[in-house]
Amino acid sequence: MAARAADVTDGAAPLLLLFDIDGTLLAGATEAHAAALVSALREVHGLPAVRSTRDLGIDPSGRTDPEIARLILLAHDVSAERIDARADAVREACCAEYARTCPPDLSAFVIPGVPELLARLAGREEELRLALVTGNYEPVARVKLRSAGVGHWFASGQGGFGSDSEDRTDLPGVARARAGGAVARAGRAEAGAGSEGADRSAHPRDRTVVIGDTPRDVACAHADGVRCIAVTTGRFSAAEFEAAGADAVASDALQLEAAIDALT
């Protein structure tokens, strides 16, 4: 599917690329993560047993960690009020458990071509900026990508995560706000404090692209008014992404790079 034309002028801000993780950068690296979330739910809510998302018929694709936790807990008759009151405790317990149990080497789960692609994109720092938009809690995301050997391409203090909001549609806006802060800091360093370079507005929507492998990635991008490149490296097809309104669809790292170039 060809990329849609965008109204982008010369000399615009760098294109902010917001990568999902599971199914987009890594494939099949969710077992320890899912187990850590279940362990946290048992610990925090005192449940003797927790049924899996598969057993409960819950599709976790593209959902945030706190949304998945909520759906599991509701299925176990935990009240919404109790879920809200203990959401922070669940996040903390899940992140601590994952830090203990994440396999030390997840490099075998990196999707082919991704390390080379990230290296090439990071080398285009005048044109592009890399960050994450993922439903993972941020500490989980950082540990997972570090174990996979690709975490160094994504700067701390940037991106949007499940620890920022249960609602995935909030996350591109969170990432744009953080990217805008990074631009402001660079502007202050060059132009001096108090100058126009200290503008802390969010990164522009027309210079932001979400990259993900589920229709929920497309939906969250369009909810924030930004574009989305969908990748068929997960379980969804090009036809499904076209129906969801993706701005471009790629089947592998080379096609993804071409789609990024078309939107730059």
N, C-alpha and C positions, 0 to 999 in steps of 0.2 A: 504494500500500500504506500503510495507516495505521500510525502509530508505535505501538509497544507501550507499554503503561502502565509507568511507572517509579515506584519507591518513593523519591520525593524529597520532603523536608520543606521547609516555608517557612524562610527564613533560612539555607539551605544555601550552600555555597561556589559561586562562579561556575561556570558550565558551561564546561569546557575543550573547545574545538573543535579537533580535530587534523586539519588538511587535508593530503591528498595533493596533489601538484603536477600531474604529467603525466596528462592525461585528466580532471582534476578542476578545476584552475584554468586550465591551458593545454592547448591541443589542437594537436598536430603540431609541437611545438617541440623535438623530440628529435634532430634530424639531427646538429647539431654536438656534442651530448652523446655520442651513440653513436660518432661518429668519434673523439672525444677518448679514449674508453675503449679503442677498438681501437688507436689510436696508442700509448697507454700500455702495452698488452699487448705490442706489437711491440718497443717500446723496452726495457722491463724484462726481458722473457723472451727477447729476441733472436730473435723469430720473423720469418722473411722475409716471410710473408704471414699474415693472419688472416682467416678466413672470417666472414661476418656471422652474426648470430643467425638471420636469415631463411634463409640458405643451410644453416645447421646444424639447422634445425627447432626452435630454442629460442624459446619464447614469453617475452619479457621482461616481460609485463604484470604489474605488482605485485611484481616481484622487486627486490631491492636491487642496487646497482651491484656490490658484491663478489660476490654470488651469480651475477650475470650473467657477471662476469669468470671465476669458477671454472668455470662450465659451458662457456664458450668454450675455456678453457685445457685442461680435461679432454678436450674434443673434439679438441684438437690434441696429445694425448698428453703433456701436462705433468703431472708427478706431483702428488698432493695435498700432499706435503711441500714441494715447491718453490713451489706456489701459496701455502701458508701463510707460508713464509719471506719471500716477496716481496710480500705483500698490501699492506703499508704503502707500499712503493715504487710499486706500481701506483696506489694512491689518490693519492699526491702527484703523480705524472706526469699522471694524468688531470685532476686539478684545475688543474694549471698549464697544460695544453694547452687546457682549456676556457676558462680565464681569457683566453687569447690569442685564441681562435677564436670565442667566443660572439658572435653577431650583436649589434650595438649597440642594436638596437631589436626586441624580440620582442612589442611591444604588439599586433600583428595576430593573435597566437596566443592571446590571452586569451579565454577562453570568454565569450560574450555575457552581460552582467548581473553578472559576477563583480566588477569594480571597485566597482560601486554596492553590491552585497551586502556586500563586505568593509567598506566605509565605514559602512554601517548597523550591521553587527554590532560593529565597533570602537567605535561611539558608545554602545553598551550596556555600558560597562565594569563597572558594578555587577553585571550579570547574566552576562556572557560574557567569555571570554579566548580569544584566537586564537593558535594555534601550528601547527607543521608536523609531520606524520609521513610521511616519504617515503623511498623507497629510494635517492634521490640522495645522493651524498656531500654533506656540508653545504656546502663551498665552492661546489660546482656549483649546488646549490639556491639559494644566496644570489645568485650572479651571474645565474642564469637569471631569478629573480623580479625582481631589480633592473632587468634589461634589459626585462622585460615591464611594468615600472611599477607592480607591486603588492607589491614586497618590503618596503616600509615598514610594512605592516600586521603583520609578523611579527617580534617582538623577537628580538634576538640572545640567545644563552644559553638559549633555549627550544626545545622540540621534540625529535624523534627522527629520526635520519638513517642512511643506509647506512654512513656513517663511524663510527657507534656500534656497529653489529652487522651481520653478514651475514644474520642471521636476522630477518626482518621482524617476527615475533611478539614480539621483544624491544622493539620501538621504542615502542609506547604506554606501556610501563612506564618507559622512559627519559624520555619526555616528561612523564609524571606526576611523576617524581622531580624533574625540573627545575622544573616548575610549583610543586611543594611548596616548593622552595627559595626561589622568588620570593615566595610567601606568607609564608614565615618572615622574609625580609628586611623585608617591609612590616610584619610584626608587631613586629619589633625596633624599627623606626623609630618606631612609635606607642607601644609599651609599654615600651621600654627593654631593653637587653641582659640576658640571664639570666632574662627573664620567660617566662610561658607562651606569649607571642607568638612565641617563638623556636623553636617546634615545627617540625622540618624533615621531617615525614612527607610522603609523596607525596600529590599531589592525589587526592582520593577517586575510586574507580572509578565510583561511581554518579553522579558529576558530570563524566564524561568521555565524549566522543563522537568516534569516528573518522569522517572523511568521505572517501570514496574511490570510485574507478570500476572496481574489479576485485574478484572474489571473494576474492583474497588480502588486500584491505583488510578485508573482513568477517572473514576467518579470523584476522587479526592482532588485530583488536579483541576478538573473542570469546576468543582465547587469553589475553588479559590481563583478561578479565572486564568489558570495557567495551562500550558500545553502538556501533552503526555505522549511519550514513546512507549508503546507496549512491546514486551518481548515474549516470544512463545517458548521460552526456556522452562516454563512451569507446566501447568496442565491445561491451559486455555489456548484455543486456536486463534489463528489470524481472523477467521470469520467472526468469532465471538468478540474480538477486540474491535473489529470494524463496526459491528452492531452496537458496541458500547460507545463508539465515537472517538476512538483513539486517533490522535493526530498523525501518527505513523506507527508501523508495526515492523519489528525486526525479528529474525529467526536466530541470529547468532551475533557474536561480537563485531564482526566485520560489517554486517548490515546495520547494527546499532550505531557504529561510528559514522557510516554514511548518512543515516537518518539525523544524527546530531549535526553533521556538516550542513545538511539541507536546512536546518533550523537556525544555524549560527548567523 
